[in-house]
Amino acid sequence: MTLNLADLPPTLLTEVSACREQVARLHAELPRWGLVVWTAGNVSQRVSVPGGEDLFVIKPSGVSYDELRPENMVVCDLYGNKLADTASRGLSPSSDTAAHAYVYRHMPHVGGVVHTHSPYATAWAARGEAIPCCLTMMADEFGGDVPVGPLALIGDDSIGRGIVATLRDSRSPAVLMQNHGPFTVGTDARAAVKAAAMVEEVARTVHLARQQGPIIPLPQDKIDALYARYQNVYGQ
């Protein structure tokens, strides 16, 4: 049976509305940082449902970035089924919805997911090559290399399974899906968008460094120390 957004309790509707505004606003960050072209890419955010099954909000498919509005963000359950809603009637959720849904189902700590085809990070994905941790910024943000996930085709939850399998034992909030591009996760959508911008920055910087000669990987003990400080002390 199709769930109807209007049937949700008023307090939950308020949370969904706030999440739609947040997700719509964050989509503007993707073209701003040069992470997407045309209608590619998507941001989603989890909506926690106390005592029930969570929902998430995601970009509609095929809608240009300058036409995105809070009311046309699509609300789905954790299996990617769209909730019936007057405001987003006629709009389908992003073609990557199944991947986002799988991540939310299997990584309960994840509150936001982002996918882009940002050029430098996607170039590493095209080679199936992890970005080696050779910058203190990488140690801070990613806790090591940015890993590569398996080749998986869109259409079912194969991409989601690859994301979860790769990130389950990694400190990185980013994965380069082979021959596809980066997916990032975070405690909320804003954190996942930040990770998407950061993975493109380090992909570009390390690429440029390799044009000049061999890079110098960071020792693991230094990576661990930098990551611990940044995650637990910096900015607190």
Backbone as CSV, one residue per row, in Angstrom:
resi,resn,N_x,N_y,N_z,CA_x,CA_y,CA_z,C_x,C_y,C_z
1,MET,0.841,-1.186,0.000,0.000,0.000,0.000,0.883,1.246,0.000
2,THR,0.532,2.235,-0.842,1.308,3.461,-0.925,1.047,4.337,0.294
3,LEU,2.121,4.743,0.958,1.984,5.647,2.075,1.682,7.051,1.581
4,ASN,0.872,7.772,2.345,0.512,9.132,1.980,1.164,10.090,2.963
5,LEU,1.876,11.073,2.440,2.572,12.026,3.300,1.601,12.738,4.237
6,ALA,0.416,13.014,3.756,-0.565,13.749,4.556,-1.027,12.972,5.776
7,ASP,-0.815,11.651,5.790,-1.258,10.832,6.913,-0.256,10.813,8.066
8,LEU,0.923,11.426,7.874,1.921,11.438,8.930,1.478,12.359,10.066
9,PRO,1.902,12.071,11.297,1.570,12.951,12.422,2.102,14.365,12.182
10,PRO,1.442,15.391,12.722,1.865,16.782,12.495,3.321,17.054,12.856
11,THR,3.800,16.485,13.968,5.193,16.733,14.354,6.162,16.161,13.326
12,LEU,5.820,15.004,12.780,6.679,14.388,11.769,6.603,15.170,10.456
13,LEU,5.426,15.673,10.123,5.298,16.507,8.925,6.177,17.751,9.033
14,THR,6.263,18.298,10.222,7.124,19.462,10.435,8.583,19.098,10.185
15,GLU,9.003,17.934,10.667,10.378,17.487,10.445,10.647,17.235,8.967
16,VAL,9.684,16.624,8.284,9.827,16.373,6.845,9.958,17.697,6.096
17,SER,9.147,18.680,6.453,9.202,19.988,5.799,10.564,20.641,5.993
18,ALA,11.094,20.580,7.215,12.410,21.156,7.488,13.497,20.428,6.704
19,CYS,13.364,19.117,6.601,14.346,18.315,5.859,14.297,18.655,4.376
20,ARG,13.092,18.844,3.830,12.974,19.227,2.417,13.667,20.562,2.153
21,GLU,13.500,21.506,3.050,14.161,22.798,2.888,15.683,22.642,2.933
22,GLN,16.162,21.834,3.861,17.604,21.607,3.990,18.175,20.935,2.753
23,VAL,17.505,19.903,2.276,18.006,19.161,1.112,17.963,20.022,-0.140
24,ALA,16.897,20.795,-0.321,16.811,21.683,-1.481,17.940,22.711,-1.445
25,ARG,18.191,23.280,-0.282,19.246,24.290,-0.135,20.628,23.694,-0.400
26,LEU,20.855,22.485,0.094,22.169,21.871,-0.073,22.459,21.474,-1.517
27,HIS,21.412,21.202,-2.293,21.659,20.886,-3.698,22.346,22.043,-4.423
28,ALA,22.103,23.262,-3.992,22.743,24.414,-4.627,24.254,24.408,-4.430
29,GLU,24.727,23.706,-3.386,26.163,23.636,-3.138,26.892,22.780,-4.174
30,LEU,26.196,21.844,-4.801,26.876,20.948,-5.744,27.359,21.691,-6.989
31,PRO,26.489,22.433,-7.710,27.027,23.213,-8.840,27.948,24.338,-8.386
32,ARG,27.710,24.890,-7.191,28.564,25.967,-6.686,30.012,25.532,-6.604
33,TRP,30.255,24.280,-6.188,31.620,23.778,-6.042,32.078,22.969,-7.259
34,GLY,31.305,23.029,-8.345,31.705,22.349,-9.576,31.654,20.839,-9.491
35,LEU,30.712,20.304,-8.712,30.651,18.859,-8.486,29.681,18.138,-9.418
36,VAL,28.823,18.890,-10.131,27.812,18.273,-10.997,27.632,19.107,-12.260
37,VAL,27.040,18.483,-13.267,26.591,19.197,-14.462,25.163,18.759,-14.773
38,TRP,24.431,19.648,-15.436,23.058,19.389,-15.885,22.187,18.959,-14.698
39,THR,21.577,17.756,-14.765,20.735,17.318,-13.641,21.376,16.185,-12.853
40,ALA,22.641,15.873,-13.150,23.301,14.746,-12.479,23.537,15.063,-11.003
41,GLY,23.690,14.013,-10.214,24.006,14.166,-8.802,22.763,14.263,-7.939
42,ASN,22.931,14.005,-6.647,21.792,14.047,-5.740,22.261,14.095,-4.297
43,VAL,21.409,14.694,-3.473,21.602,14.773,-2.029,20.374,14.176,-1.374
44,SER,20.570,13.423,-0.297,19.424,12.938,0.473,19.728,13.077,1.958
45,GLN,18.659,13.078,2.758,18.824,13.143,4.203,17.759,12.289,4.878
46,ARG,18.195,11.598,5.928,17.297,10.754,6.703,16.359,11.605,7.566
47,VAL,15.124,11.135,7.713,14.178,11.700,8.669,13.901,10.616,9.705
48,SER,14.357,10.831,10.925,14.174,9.826,11.975,12.716,9.785,12.416
49,VAL,12.214,8.572,12.588,10.828,8.364,13.014,10.860,7.567,14.311
50,PRO,10.715,8.216,15.458,10.756,7.494,16.737,9.702,6.397,16.800
51,GLY,10.156,5.184,17.107,9.226,4.066,17.217,8.709,3.531,15.897
52,GLY,9.208,4.048,14.788,8.765,3.589,13.473,9.923,3.472,12.522
53,GLU,9.628,3.243,11.249,10.677,3.115,10.241,10.991,4.486,9.662
54,ASP,12.271,4.813,9.592,12.692,6.126,9.121,12.289,6.365,7.667
55,LEU,12.328,7.625,7.285,12.091,8.069,5.917,13.341,8.801,5.441
56,PHE,13.371,9.162,4.167,14.424,10.070,3.706,13.897,10.940,2.577
57,VAL,14.546,12.089,2.423,14.178,13.073,1.411,15.286,13.116,0.373
58,ILE,14.912,13.122,-0.913,15.901,13.086,-1.988,15.423,13.936,-3.163
59,LYS,16.345,14.338,-3.984,16.070,15.124,-5.183,15.207,14.343,-6.176
60,PRO,14.290,15.015,-6.861,13.540,14.349,-7.927,14.424,14.116,-9.149
61,SER,14.067,13.134,-9.936,14.849,12.781,-11.123,14.590,13.774,-12.259
62,GLY,15.678,14.152,-12.935,15.560,14.924,-14.162,15.163,16.374,-14.011
63,VAL,15.220,16.923,-12.808,14.863,18.323,-12.576,16.149,19.138,-12.459
64,SER,16.229,20.245,-13.187,17.451,21.043,-13.167,17.630,21.711,-11.813
65,TYR,18.870,22.027,-11.497,19.183,22.564,-10.176,18.513,23.912,-9.903
66,ASP,18.349,24.732,-10.934,17.732,26.038,-10.689,16.216,25.944,-10.545
67,GLU,15.665,24.757,-10.764,14.218,24.559,-10.589,13.887,23.817,-9.300
68,LEU,14.885,23.438,-8.535,14.625,22.683,-7.315,14.038,23.590,-6.239
69,ARG,12.988,23.105,-5.609,12.315,23.814,-4.531,12.058,22.825,-3.391
70,PRO,11.915,23.291,-2.161,11.630,22.365,-1.059,10.422,21.476,-1.331
71,GLU,9.385,22.038,-1.915,8.156,21.264,-2.112,8.287,20.169,-3.163
72,ASN,9.284,20.257,-4.062,9.416,19.161,-5.024,10.486,18.146,-4.651
73,MET,11.050,18.270,-3.450,11.884,17.190,-2.934,10.980,15.987,-2.632
74,VAL,11.450,14.804,-2.956,10.636,13.593,-2.854,10.913,12.889,-1.525
75,VAL,9.853,12.433,-0.881,9.966,11.720,0.390,9.760,10.230,0.128
76,CYS,10.690,9.403,0.643,10.645,7.957,0.405,10.777,7.199,1.723
77,ASP,10.318,5.949,1.702,10.616,5.070,2.831,11.988,4.449,2.598
78,LEU,12.441,3.618,3.533,13.801,3.091,3.442,13.963,1.968,2.420
79,TYR,12.915,1.724,1.641,13.027,0.797,0.512,12.909,1.549,-0.805
80,GLY,12.926,2.877,-0.713,12.895,3.695,-1.919,11.519,3.936,-2.487
81,ASN,10.479,3.569,-1.752,9.115,3.806,-2.227,8.711,5.240,-1.925
82,LYS,8.227,5.941,-2.928,7.820,7.328,-2.752,6.511,7.427,-1.982
83,LEU,6.463,8.363,-1.037,5.211,8.645,-0.344,4.360,9.544,-1.223
84,ALA,3.078,9.211,-1.335,2.165,10.037,-2.123,2.110,11.438,-1.531
85,ASP,2.182,12.439,-2.417,2.280,13.813,-1.941,1.825,14.754,-3.042
86,THR,0.932,15.659,-2.717,0.395,16.582,-3.714,1.484,17.465,-4.312
87,ALA,2.382,17.981,-3.475,3.396,18.929,-3.951,4.346,18.312,-4.965
88,SER,4.717,17.042,-4.770,5.672,16.400,-5.681,4.988,15.431,-6.642
89,ARG,3.690,15.599,-6.827,2.949,14.724,-7.749,3.565,14.795,-9.145
90,GLY,3.722,13.631,-9.773,4.289,13.568,-11.113,5.796,13.522,-11.149
91,LEU,6.438,13.686,-9.989,7.895,13.626,-9.930,8.337,12.277,-9.382
92,SER,9.375,11.719,-9.986,9.942,10.461,-9.508,11.211,10.749,-8.716
93,PRO,11.499,9.925,-7.711,12.752,10.132,-6.983,13.956,9.854,-7.874
94,SER,15.094,10.373,-7.494,16.342,10.192,-8.235,16.563,8.738,-8.636
95,SER,17.238,8.548,-9.762,17.544,7.195,-10.223,18.501,6.473,-9.282
96,ASP,19.144,7.211,-8.379,20.041,6.601,-7.394,19.347,6.291,-6.070
97,THR,18.034,6.412,-6.035,17.293,6.246,-4.783,17.532,4.885,-4.143
98,ALA,17.579,3.817,-4.943,17.782,2.481,-4.373,19.106,2.384,-3.631
99,ALA,20.141,3.057,-4.150,21.445,3.042,-3.481,21.369,3.787,-2.153
100,HIS,20.752,4.954,-2.156,20.607,5.726,-0.921,19.820,4.930,0.111
101,ALA,18.712,4.320,-0.329,17.858,3.557,0.588,18.628,2.406,1.222
102,TYR,19.436,1.705,0.431,20.199,0.577,0.967,21.192,1.058,2.026
103,VAL,21.852,2.183,1.757,22.797,2.729,2.741,22.071,3.056,4.041
104,TYR,20.931,3.710,3.962,20.194,4.068,5.178,19.732,2.831,5.947
105,ARG,19.332,1.796,5.235,18.867,0.579,5.917,20.003,-0.124,6.646
106,HIS,21.198,-0.092,6.069,22.296,-0.910,6.591,23.352,-0.117,7.355
107,MET,23.247,1.203,7.367,24.191,2.038,8.123,23.365,3.031,8.942
108,PRO,22.851,2.594,10.074,21.933,3.429,10.860,22.528,4.756,11.325
109,HIS,23.860,4.832,11.411,24.489,6.078,11.852,24.557,7.119,10.747
110,VAL,24.271,6.726,9.515,24.337,7.656,8.384,23.037,8.445,8.299
111,GLY,23.172,9.776,8.259,21.998,10.634,8.154,21.912,11.391,6.846
112,GLY,22.967,11.299,6.015,22.957,11.981,4.726,23.823,11.245,3.720
113,VAL,23.396,11.254,2.459,24.127,10.602,1.368,24.164,11.558,0.181
114,VAL,25.312,11.621,-0.485,25.482,12.481,-1.658,26.168,11.686,-2.764
115,HIS,25.732,11.931,-3.992,26.408,11.351,-5.158,26.683,12.453,-6.156
116,THR,27.900,12.494,-6.670,28.250,13.439,-7.730,29.064,12.702,-8.794
117,HIS,29.338,13.421,-9.891,30.280,12.947,-10.897,31.407,13.980,-11.009
118,SER,31.853,14.498,-9.872,32.884,15.536,-9.898,34.115,15.019,-10.648
119,PRO,34.708,15.843,-11.532,35.640,15.306,-12.539,36.897,14.642,-12.015
120,TYR,37.579,15.229,-11.044,38.834,14.626,-10.597,38.574,13.339,-9.809
121,ALA,37.599,13.363,-8.904,37.290,12.145,-8.152,36.801,11.047,-9.089
122,THR,36.002,11.422,-10.093,35.494,10.426,-11.037,36.623,9.877,-11.908
123,ALA,37.635,10.690,-12.184,38.788,10.194,-12.948,39.519,9.093,-12.188
124,TRP,39.646,9.252,-10.861,40.239,8.175,-10.057,39.341,6.943,-10.097
125,ALA,38.032,7.148,-10.050,37.095,6.015,-10.121,37.200,5.305,-11.470
126,ALA,37.433,6.059,-12.527,37.556,5.463,-13.869,38.770,4.542,-13.954
127,ARG,39.803,4.838,-13.158,40.993,3.976,-13.120,40.853,2.882,-12.064
128,GLY,39.802,2.947,-11.255,39.638,1.981,-10.168,40.756,2.101,-9.160
129,GLU,41.180,3.347,-8.888,42.342,3.581,-8.035,41.950,4.405,-6.814
130,ALA,42.311,3.904,-5.632,42.085,4.660,-4.408,42.962,5.910,-4.390
131,ILE,42.490,6.966,-3.744,43.306,8.173,-3.578,44.168,7.972,-2.338
132,PRO,45.497,7.905,-2.497,46.356,7.602,-1.348,46.425,8.757,-0.362
133,CYS,46.495,8.436,0.909,46.524,9.444,1.965,47.930,10.031,2.064
134,CYS,48.121,11.170,1.410,49.435,11.805,1.380,49.362,13.269,1.795
135,LEU,48.206,13.665,2.354,48.013,15.045,2.798,47.440,15.026,4.209
136,THR,47.874,15.976,5.032,47.313,16.025,6.383,45.799,16.250,6.334
137,MET,45.332,17.011,5.355,43.894,17.234,5.205,43.156,15.920,4.960
138,MET,43.779,15.024,4.212,43.157,13.718,3.972,43.083,12.906,5.257
139,ALA,44.162,12.949,6.036,44.148,12.232,7.313,43.049,12.780,8.210
140,ASP,42.916,14.112,8.258,41.878,14.747,9.064,40.481,14.293,8.659
141,GLU,40.187,14.420,7.382,38.828,14.241,6.886,38.459,12.786,6.609
142,PHE,39.422,12.007,6.106,39.107,10.668,5.615,39.733,9.550,6.444
143,GLY,40.677,9.893,7.291,41.283,8.889,8.149,42.097,7.855,7.402
144,GLY,42.530,8.187,6.186,43.300,7.245,5.377,42.999,7.454,3.908
145,ASP,43.277,6.434,3.101,42.977,6.496,1.671,41.476,6.651,1.439
146,VAL,41.124,7.241,0.306,39.730,7.215,-0.138,39.564,5.935,-0.958
147,PRO,38.759,4.979,-0.479,38.721,3.653,-1.106,37.890,3.602,-2.384
148,VAL,38.108,2.531,-3.131,37.352,2.266,-4.356,36.349,1.150,-4.088
149,GLY,35.112,1.363,-4.525,34.087,0.330,-4.440,33.968,-0.416,-5.753
150,PRO,33.240,-1.518,-5.778,33.138,-2.354,-6.974,32.310,-1.713,-8.076
151,LEU,32.512,-2.200,-9.284,31.652,-1.811,-10.395,30.247,-2.328,-10.126
152,ALA,29.274,-1.443,-10.184,27.878,-1.821,-9.967,27.014,-0.936,-10.845
153,LEU,26.011,-1.527,-11.456,25.162,-0.781,-12.381,23.913,-0.262,-11.683
154,ILE,23.434,0.862,-12.168,22.246,1.475,-11.616,21.014,0.638,-11.984
155,GLY,19.987,0.708,-11.166,18.747,0.003,-11.475,18.210,-0.789,-10.305
156,ASP,19.115,-1.223,-9.417,18.666,-1.910,-8.196,19.567,-1.434,-7.056
157,ASP,19.689,-2.244,-6.013,20.495,-1.785,-4.873,21.958,-2.224,-4.939
158,SER,22.426,-2.622,-6.133,23.811,-3.081,-6.271,24.815,-2.008,-5.859
159,ILE,24.570,-0.770,-6.248,25.483,0.309,-5.878,25.483,0.486,-4.367
160,GLY,24.304,0.465,-3.763,24.219,0.590,-2.306,24.983,-0.513,-1.601
161,ARG,24.868,-1.745,-2.114,25.594,-2.853,-1.486,27.096,-2.634,-1.580
162,GLY,27.558,-2.113,-2.714,28.983,-1.835,-2.870,29.465,-0.736,-1.943
163,ILE,28.635,0.300,-1.765,28.990,1.396,-0.857,29.125,0.872,0.572
164,VAL,28.126,0.134,1.024,28.125,-0.372,2.395,29.288,-1.324,2.626
165,ALA,29.522,-2.231,1.689,30.608,-3.200,1.851,31.964,-2.508,1.930
166,THR,32.135,-1.425,1.184,33.420,-0.724,1.158,33.618,0.155,2.379
167,LEU,32.567,0.850,2.804,32.707,1.809,3.904,32.508,1.199,5.284
168,ARG,31.984,-0.006,5.346,31.693,-0.617,6.649,32.938,-0.676,7.537
169,ASP,34.090,-0.987,6.958,35.324,-1.108,7.733,36.313,0.012,7.423
170,SER,35.793,1.150,6.967,36.652,2.279,6.613,36.247,3.504,7.424
171,ARG,37.222,4.358,7.716,36.911,5.630,8.375,36.488,6.683,7.367
172,SER,36.691,6.409,6.095,36.392,7.399,5.063,34.890,7.609,4.915
173,PRO,34.448,8.864,4.782,33.052,9.120,4.458,32.798,9.140,2.952
174,ALA,33.824,8.775,2.173,33.701,8.795,0.714,34.176,7.478,0.129
175,VAL,33.508,7.077,-0.946,33.924,5.895,-1.702,33.845,6.252,-3.179
176,LEU,34.833,5.809,-3.939,34.844,6.009,-5.385,34.317,4.728,-6.027
177,MET,33.076,4.744,-6.468,32.528,3.546,-7.102,33.150,3.402,-8.492
178,GLN,33.766,2.256,-8.719,34.555,2.030,-9.931,33.751,2.320,-11.189
179,ASN,34.372,3.074,-12.111,33.775,3.437,-13.398,32.487,4.249,-13.259
180,HIS,32.262,4.835,-12.079,31.026,5.576,-11.851,31.329,6.942,-11.238
181,GLY,31.723,6.975,-9.982,31.991,8.255,-9.352,31.867,8.176,-7.847
182,PRO,32.030,9.316,-7.162,32.027,9.312,-5.704,30.629,9.313,-5.085
183,PHE,30.502,8.591,-3.985,29.368,8.669,-3.068,29.946,9.029,-1.713
184,THR,29.265,9.900,-0.995,29.729,10.288,0.330,28.591,10.168,1.335
185,VAL,28.964,9.971,2.593,27.980,9.842,3.661,28.370,10.767,4.802
186,GLY,27.393,11.031,5.683,27.670,11.868,6.837,26.573,11.736,7.870
187,THR,26.767,12.389,8.984,25.753,12.354,10.036,24.471,13.043,9.584
188,ASP,24.595,13.965,8.644,23.443,14.574,8.004,23.852,14.945,6.584
189,ALA,22.929,15.541,5.829,23.216,15.844,4.430,24.328,16.887,4.295
190,ARG,24.366,17.841,5.207,25.409,18.867,5.137,26.798,18.242,5.263
191,ALA,26.956,17.305,6.193,28.248,16.635,6.351,28.615,15.840,5.107
192,ALA,27.622,15.214,4.482,27.884,14.438,3.268,28.250,15.352,2.099
193,VAL,27.632,16.538,2.024,27.992,17.503,0.982,29.418,18.003,1.201
194,LYS,29.769,18.279,2.449,31.147,18.689,2.741,32.127,17.608,2.275
195,ALA,31.828,16.346,2.574,32.711,15.256,2.163,32.827,15.189,0.646
196,ALA,31.738,15.475,-0.065,31.770,15.463,-1.531,32.679,16.555,-2.071
197,ALA,32.625,17.743,-1.448,33.515,18.829,-1.866,34.968,18.505,-1.530
198,MET,35.185,17.914,-0.346,36.551,17.616,0.084,37.180,16.503,-0.755
199,VAL,36.386,15.496,-1.132,36.979,14.401,-1.910,37.380,14.895,-3.300
200,GLU,36.630,15.832,-3.849,37.031,16.399,-5.143,38.304,17.226,-4.997
201,GLU,38.408,17.968,-3.900,39.600,18.785,-3.668,40.852,17.919,-3.541
202,VAL,40.782,16.846,-2.758,41.986,16.030,-2.591,42.275,15.221,-3.851
203,ALA,41.229,14.813,-4.578,41.458,14.103,-5.838,42.227,14.984,-6.817
204,ARG,41.854,16.252,-6.885,42.543,17.195,-7.777,43.970,17.449,-7.315
205,THR,44.144,17.686,-6.017,45.470,18.020,-5.493,46.452,16.865,-5.670
206,VAL,46.018,15.652,-5.348,46.920,14.504,-5.479,47.222,14.227,-6.949
207,HIS,46.234,14.411,-7.825,46.483,14.267,-9.265,47.564,15.254,-9.717
208,LEU,47.448,16.521,-9.298,48.436,17.523,-9.691,49.811,17.182,-9.127
209,ALA,49.844,16.706,-7.903,51.128,16.343,-7.293,51.819,15.237,-8.083
210,ARG,51.042,14.261,-8.529,51.648,13.135,-9.257,52.195,13.558,-10.617
211,GLN,51.719,14.675,-11.144,52.273,15.145,-12.416,53.699,15.660,-12.253
212,GLN,54.050,16.027,-11.010,55.375,16.576,-10.740,56.372,15.522,-10.269
213,GLY,55.868,14.368,-9.856,56.765,13.326,-9.375,56.067,12.446,-8.353
214,PRO,56.813,11.526,-7.734,56.211,10.617,-6.759,55.665,11.372,-5.549
215,ILE,54.552,10.902,-5.034,53.997,11.485,-3.818,54.593,10.783,-2.598
216,ILE,54.459,11.407,-1.446,54.991,10.846,-0.204,53.810,10.454,0.687
217,PRO,53.506,9.171,0.804,52.383,8.768,1.662,52.664,9.109,3.126
218,LEU,51.611,9.422,3.870,51.750,9.674,5.298,51.889,8.362,6.051
219,PRO,52.747,8.293,7.063,52.827,7.081,7.891,51.506,6.860,8.636
220,GLN,51.185,5.598,8.886,49.908,5.276,9.506,49.753,5.903,10.885
221,ASP,50.845,5.946,11.679,50.717,6.529,13.016,50.396,8.014,12.963
222,LYS,50.922,8.702,11.951,50.609,10.125,11.786,49.167,10.300,11.321
223,ILE,48.713,9.429,10.441,47.315,9.474,9.993,46.381,9.303,11.184
224,ASP,46.669,8.305,12.019,45.818,8.029,13.187,45.779,9.216,14.137
225,ALA,46.939,9.835,14.372,47.001,10.967,15.298,46.255,12.175,14.740
226,LEU,46.452,12.455,13.456,45.767,13.585,12.841,44.253,13.382,12.834
227,TYR,43.826,12.183,12.497,42.387,11.884,12.448,41.753,12.026,13.830
228,ALA,42.411,11.483,14.841,41.874,11.543,16.207,41.751,12.999,16.657
229,ARG,42.761,13.803,16.394,42.711,15.206,16.799,41.603,15.951,16.078
230,TYR,41.521,15.779,14.780,40.547,16.528,13.990,39.117,16.138,14.359
231,GLN,38.892,14.850,14.553,37.539,14.379,14.820,37.088,14.640,16.257
232,ASN,38.038,14.678,17.186,37.673,14.741,18.602,38.027,16.031,19.321
233,VAL,38.925,16.830,18.726,39.382,18.042,19.395,39.119,19.278,18.570
234,TYR,39.523,19.257,17.309,39.444,20.442,16.443,38.006,20.931,16.337
235,GLY,37.809,22.226,16.601,36.505,22.839,16.413,35.503,22.553,17.516
236,GLN,35.916,21.769,18.512,34.969,21.437,19.586,34.903,22.563,20.603
